[in-house]
Amino acid sequence: MTNAVIVFLKNLTLGKVKTRLAATVGDQKALEIYGQLVAHTLKQVSQSGQIALLYFSDDLHSDLPQCDQQFALRLQRGSDLGERMSNAFKDVFETSARKVLIIGTDCPGLNASIIKEAFDALDAHDIVIGPATDGGYYLLGMRNFQGFIFEDIPWSTSEVLELTLETCARHSLTYCLLKELSDIDDENDLDMWNSMQKDDQTGEL
């Protein structure tokens, strides 16, 4: 294995996904939208041609949208998001991967070209990051395991990206930033995305 994409996703369970979005659109609609986001993400990973490993939040399950590629299924391990991501990177690097990315399933703007760009960036940089408009990131990649990247980060806050870049600088790691994209976390995010896609009906959620 040379390149690998880790995909972090939640099990598609009614009432347990997109809870901020569900607060205004309802659990069923939120589940449908999350299913569309998962399907989009898996399609883009498939089109990138890279090996992918799906890390589920709760249990291994085949409740996935139809896709052209068979994915390895694994379970997230750790007490918080940082520990879970760190463990996943460590696992995958131990399988002889040389470049590893991690992505979530909340970003409809993510595509196969961005995934390829991220891997290319790791030819010249230690770290690659896809910034999210909320101050976090939708993608992070590295060419050697750097577990400290995930330590002392207040997850789900607007400080995630800033503090991650400070950690890179403190450890003399070079990094590349990709284009900024938006996650879909609440109804406002959804409305903004659909407004941007109004000329392309297939892109709406």
N, C-alpha and C positions, 0 to 999 in steps of 0.2 A: 504494500500500500504506500503510495507516494503522497497523494492529496486526499483529504477527507473532510466532509461537512457534517458537523454535529447539528441536528435539529432538535431544539427543545420544544416540547408541546405538552399541552394538557390533554388528558383523556376527554373525549367528546361526551361529557355527561351533563344532562340538563340541570341547570341551577348552579353549576360549578365552573363555568367558563364565562369570560367577559362580564363579570359581575357589575362593573361600573356601567357598562352599556346596558345590561339587563335591567338596571334600576329604572331606566326610562323607556326601553323598547320591549321589555318582557323577556323571560328566560328562554322561551321557544325561539323568538327572533334572534336573540343573542347567540344561541346555539347554532342556528342556521348560518349566521354571518361568520361565526368562528369556523364552521365547517368549510365555508367558501375560502376563508383565509388559509386554512390548512391545505386545501386542495391546490390553491394557487402556489403556495410555497413549495409543495412537493413536486408540482409540475416544473417549476423553475429549476429546482435542484436536479430533476431528471434531465432537463434540457442542457444543464451545464456539463453533463457527462461525468460528474465526480461521484466517488463512493460516498454514500450517506448513511448515517446512523441516527435513528430516531430514538430520542430519550424521552420516555413518558414520565409524567409527573407522579402518577399513582400506581398503576399496574400495567403490565404488558397486555396489549389488547389490539385486535385487528380492526377496530372500529374506525378505519381510515377511508377517505374517499378513494374512488378508483384511480389508479395511476399506473403508468407504464413500467415503472421500475420496482424491483423487489428491494426493500430496505431492511437492514439489520435493526432489530428492535431491542432496546435496552431500557433500564430503569434508572431514573435520576437518584443520586444518593447524596445526602447532606442535610444539614439543619437550616441552611438558608440558601438563597440563589447563588451567592458567590461560592460557597462550598460545593454546591451541586455542579456548577460549571467547571470549577477547578478539578473535581473528581472525574468529570467526563473528559476533559482535555488530557489528564494524566492517563486515563484508560486508553485513549486512542493513540497517544504518542507511544505507549508501550506496545502497540501493535505494529510498530515500525513506520508509522506515518511521519512524513517530513514537514508537511504544511497542513495545518488544521484550522478550520473556521468553525464558529458557532453562530447560529442564527435562531431567531424565534419564529413564531407563526403569526405575528401581529402586523406585518408590514406589507401592504398590497403593492407598494412601489418597488419592492425587491424583485430583481429578475436575473436570468442566467448570465447576462452580460456583466452585471455588478459582481456576481460570484466569481466569474473569470477574472475580472479586474482585481479583485481582492487577492486571489492566488498570485497573479502577476506581481502585485505590489510587494509580496513577501520575498521576491527575488532580491529586492534591494533594501527591505526594511525588516526589523524584528517583529513589528506589530502592525496590523492594519485594523482600522476601525471605521464602521459606518455610523455616523452620528444621527441620532433621532432628534426631531424638533423639540421634544420634551426634556432635553438635557441628558438623555441616556444614549444607548446605542442599539442599533438593530443587527449589527454584525461585529464580531471581533475575531481576529485571526492571529496566529503566531507560528513561527517556524521552529521554535524550541519551547518546551514547557516552562512557563513562567507563572507559577501558582500564586505568587504574591500580588499579581495584577488584580486578584479578586478579594484581597484582604482589606478590611477597614473601609468598606464602601457602603454608604447608606442607600441600599437598593430601593428602587421605585421613587427616587427623588430627582430633582433637577441638577443635582451635583455629581451624578454618576460619571458623566463624560469628563468633566473638569478634573475630578479627583483621579480618574484613570490616567489621564494625560500627565498629571503631576507625578504619579507613580512611575510612569515610563521615564520621565525626565530624571527623577531621583535615582533610577537604576541604569541610567545612560542607555536606554533602549530607543532606537530610532522607530518612528511610526509614520504611517501614511493615513490621511483622512479621505474617505470616499465622499460621494455626494450625500447631502443631508436628506433624509426621508422622514415621513410621518408614520407613526404607529396608529392603529385603531384601538383606542382604549374606552372612549365614551361616545355618546351620540353626536357631540360637536365634531369630533374627529371624523366620524362616519359621514356627517353632512358635508364637511369640507372636502373629503375624498370624492364623494359622489358628485359634488359641484364641479370639481376639477375634471371629472370623467364624463360630464354631460354630453360631450360630443362623441363619446365612444361608449355606447350603451353596454357593451360586453364587459367594460371595466367597472361597472357599478356593483356595489354590494347590497 
